[in-house]
Amino acid sequence: MSDILFFLCAIGIFYVVLEIIGFVWNKVASPRKENKPVESQYTDDEIRMAQYLEAKARSDTRYQVFRQMMHDTARKDDR
């Protein structure tokens, strides 16, 4: 019985030590991660161009749908 109790206490102490090491590691490693400046992957001009192209694509799609709808309506009226 005492062997089982000793084993459980050893596991408990080992777990507490690992938690303390993890806590200290996170406190030491976190400031290093926060100090890194984040560089933008794209320039502002590239972002604006991408936004413009996306808006143009949406506009072109709406225009094509409108043209198709008008074409279909004209075909129905011709009958």
BELDADA-V914251 format. One line per field, one symbol per residue. ss: DSSP state (~ for helix, > for strand, _ for the rest). phi: phi as a letter, one per 40 degrees, with the letter a starting at -180 (. if undefined). psi: psi as a letter, one per 20 degrees, with the letter a starting at -180 (. if undefined). Layout:
ss = ???
phi = ???
psi = ???
//
This chain:
ss = _~~~~~~~~~~~~~~~~~~~~~~~~~~~~~~~~~_________~~~~~~~~~~~~~~~~~~~~~~~~~~~~~~~~~~~_
phi = .ccccccccccccccccccccccccccccccccccccccccbccccccccccccccccccccccccccccccccccccc
psi = hhggggghhgggggggghggggggghhghghhhhippopphqrhghgggggghgggggghghggggggghghghhhhh.
//
